[in-house]
């Protein structure tokens, strides 16, 4: 069991009758199994709460990333089409861009950094981003007076390019409201990136450092932790 995000957020993910009926059909089958393996303690608690499954039938096996690829010392070629040196000391996010990923609050928090900080630290997005989601990003940048030259939206990148982006970023930021596990956080950490992330659902299990966590609903808190990460070298 990866997550119950659609079940917990019905209005967002199950507003189509066909999708809703298919999903509920799967849930009905799910609760009949003798045991379920969950990818986080958070996911296990959700299964117990929302599916009313006996906790003795639930087992948290956690998750992992591909450590043959995502590691600090892997030799990689420099034939990528992405010129990372152009980004300077960049802030990085990768993953989906649907509303629960909370990219709007990240953009707002970034836009409120001192201008001299923004000039030195571009915000870079990577991942499969739908056209409508790219439009949202551009609208939020316009709404909060964030010129496009401060933000780069790469879209989908290969695993090798993703590895390079993790390894070279100045800071990886993961502001999601809800995750079943939060694999990009683990990938970034495994690649040696400094990481700050949300204090919700499964993410604290991955980060395992309360000082590196923020409330994703509190823009000022996100802003402050970004600023601390950029100004406090010891931290």
C-alpha positions in Angstrom: 0.0 0.0 0.0 1.6 3.2 -1.2 -0.9 5.7 0.1 -4.6 6.6 0.6 -4.3 10.1 -0.7 -7.3 9.9 -3.1 -9.5 8.5 -0.4 -8.5 11.1 2.1 -8.8 13.9 -0.5 -12.0 12.8 -2.3 -12.9 16.3 -3.6 -9.6 16.7 -5.4 -9.0 13.2 -6.7 -12.4 11.4 -6.9 -14.7 14.0 -8.4 -15.2 11.9 -11.5 -17.8 9.1 -11.0 -15.9 6.6 -13.1 -12.6 7.3 -11.3 -14.4 7.2 -7.9 -16.2 3.9 -8.7 -13.0 2.2 -9.9 -11.1 3.4 -6.8 -13.7 2.3 -4.3 -13.8 -1.1 -6.1 -10.1 -1.4 -5.5 -10.4 -0.4 -1.9 -13.1 -3.0 -1.3 -10.7 -5.7 -2.6 -7.9 -4.3 -0.6 -9.5 -4.7 2.8 -10.0 -8.4 2.2 -6.3 -9.3 2.1 -4.8 -11.1 5.1 -2.0 -8.6 5.3 -0.9 -5.3 3.9 2.7 -4.0 3.6 2.9 -0.2 3.8 5.8 2.0 2.7 5.7 4.3 5.8 4.5 4.4 9.3 2.3 7.3 8.3 0.7 5.1 5.5 0.1 2.3 8.1 -1.7 4.7 10.4 -3.9 5.9 7.6 -4.8 2.3 6.6 -5.8 1.6 10.2 -7.8 4.8 10.5 -9.5 5.0 7.1 -9.8 1.3 6.1 -10.5 0.1 9.7 -7.9 -2.6 9.1 -6.7 -4.6 12.1 -3.3 -3.2 13.0 -2.0 -6.8 13.4 -2.5 -7.2 9.7 -0.4 -4.1 8.8 3.3 -4.1 8.3 5.5 -1.1 7.6 8.4 -2.1 5.3 9.4 1.5 4.5 10.9 2.2 1.1 14.2 2.9 -0.6 15.8 4.5 -3.7 18.1 3.0 -6.3 21.4 3.3 -4.5 23.2 2.1 -7.6 22.2 5.4 -9.3 21.5 7.9 -6.5 24.8 8.2 -4.7 27.5 10.8 -4.2 30.4 9.1 -6.0 28.9 7.7 -9.2 30.9 8.7 -12.3 28.6 10.3 -14.8 29.2 11.9 -18.2 28.7 15.6 -18.8 26.8 15.2 -22.1 23.6 16.4 -20.6 21.6 19.1 -22.4 21.2 20.9 -19.1 24.0 23.3 -18.3 23.9 23.3 -14.5 26.7 25.8 -14.2 24.2 28.5 -15.6 22.1 28.0 -12.4 24.6 29.1 -9.9 23.8 28.2 -6.3 20.3 26.9 -7.1 17.4 25.8 -5.0 15.8 22.6 -6.3 12.5 20.8 -6.3 11.6 17.6 -8.3 8.3 15.7 -8.3 4.8 16.1 -9.5 3.1 19.5 -9.6 -0.5 18.7 -8.6 -2.0 20.9 -5.7 -0.9 18.6 -2.8 2.7 19.2 -3.8 2.2 22.8 -2.5 4.4 24.5 -5.1 2.4 27.7 -4.8 3.5 28.2 -1.2 7.1 27.4 -2.2 6.9 30.1 -4.9 5.4 32.7 -2.5 8.1 31.9 0.1 10.8 32.2 -2.4 9.5 35.4 -3.8 9.7 36.9 -0.2 13.4 36.3 0.1 15.6 39.4 0.0 16.4 40.3 -3.6 20.1 39.8 -3.1 19.4 36.2 -2.0 17.1 35.6 -5.0 19.7 36.9 -7.4 22.3 34.4 -6.1 19.9 31.4 -5.8 17.7 30.5 -8.8 14.7 28.2 -8.1 14.7 25.2 -10.4 11.8 22.8 -10.9 12.2 19.3 -12.6 9.7 16.5 -13.2 6.8 15.6 -15.4 4.7 18.8 -15.3 1.4 19.1 -17.2 0.7 22.1 -19.4 -2.0 23.3 -17.0 0.5 22.9 -14.0 3.1 24.9 -15.9 0.5 27.6 -16.4 -0.2 27.6 -12.7 3.5 28.1 -11.9 3.7 31.0 -14.4 0.6 32.6 -13.0 1.9 32.4 -9.4 5.2 33.9 -10.5 3.3 36.8 -12.1 1.0 37.2 -9.1 3.9 37.5 -6.7 6.1 39.6 -8.8 8.7 37.0 -9.4 10.5 37.5 -12.8 10.8 34.4 -14.9 14.6 34.8 -15.1 14.8 33.8 -11.4 12.9 30.5 -12.0 13.7 27.6 -14.3 11.1 25.0 -15.1 12.9 22.0 -16.7 10.0 19.5 -17.0 10.9 15.9 -17.3 14.6 15.0 -17.0 16.4 11.7 -17.3 17.7 9.8 -14.2 21.3 10.8 -14.9 20.2 14.5 -15.2 18.2 14.2 -12.0 21.3 12.8 -10.3 23.4 15.8 -11.4 20.7 18.2 -10.3 20.5 16.6 -6.8 24.3 16.5 -6.4 24.9 20.1 -7.5 21.9 21.9 -5.8 22.7 24.3 -3.0 19.4 23.3 -1.3 16.6 20.8 -2.0 13.2 21.9 -0.9 10.2 19.5 -0.6 7.0 21.4 0.5 4.4 18.7 -0.1 1.2 18.6 2.0 0.9 14.8 1.9 3.1 11.9 0.9 2.9 8.1 1.1 6.7 8.1 1.5 8.4 11.1 -0.3 11.0 9.4 -2.5 12.6 12.5 -3.9 13.6 13.5 -0.4 15.5 10.3 0.1 17.1 10.5 -3.3 18.3 14.0 -2.6 19.8 13.0 0.7 21.4 9.9 -0.7 23.1 12.2 -3.3 24.5 14.4 -0.5 22.1 17.3 -1.0 21.1 19.6 1.9 17.4 19.1 2.4 14.5 20.9 4.0 11.0 19.6 3.8 7.4 19.5 5.2 6.7 18.2 8.7 3.6 16.3 7.5 2.6 12.7 7.0 5.5 10.4 6.1 8.2 13.1 5.3 9.6 13.4 8.9 10.3 9.6 8.8 12.6 10.2 5.8 14.3 13.4 7.0 14.6 12.3 10.6 15.7 15.8 11.7 13.1 18.2 13.1 15.4 21.2 12.5 15.1 20.6 8.8 11.3 20.5 8.7 8.7 23.3 8.2 4.9 23.6 8.4 3.9 23.6 4.7 0.9 25.7 5.4 2.9 28.5 6.9 4.6 30.5 4.2 6.6 32.6 6.6 8.0 29.4 8.2 9.0 28.1 4.8 10.6 31.4 4.0 12.5 31.5 7.3 13.9 28.0 7.0 15.1 28.7 3.4 16.8 31.8 4.5 18.4 30.1 7.5 19.7 27.3 5.1 21.2 29.9 2.8 22.8 32.2 5.4 23.8 29.8 8.3 26.6 27.7 6.9 26.9 25.6 10.1 23.2 24.7 9.9 
